[in-house]
């Protein structure tokens, strides 16, 4: 039981790190980003990368997703419904 708790705790920490990196990425690469909302769901692929998804500026039609790679500490690939800088 403790092992499951530890794994969930590690996943939660990774998810928080991924959201932080995605926030930095969105503000650095896209125009007009005022508010970022994240969905609570995430997926960790076999390589250890984690997906983060959400929407921008309170508009659920302005969605984004990204894949955070902890090995490189970067957002690897993304899809963002916003204008690039």
Steps between C-alpha positions, in 0.01 A plus 500: 500500500782744585657436160181613324491812717863580417439451127195729507698759696782488242248527215333801664839672538583427135161638392561822696846536340346440154237770561770745610706431187190524277408835655851635430487360147161657422602843629833489313372371166146638456328841500204606711525234770335648808352201678585129480270227633612138519290187489566257786561202271846404383670209328854375556640320197749210517796739463393694810370807314170641627218673312343820627180643357285804561356816355592866472352827625184338639391383153458122486515512119861629522658171600862396526694186576866428545736217580748573777819295489665495844827364356552819296290718736311643199167496327574273204194523281186708532184619336383848600200698376675839523713731288873437516735786592 
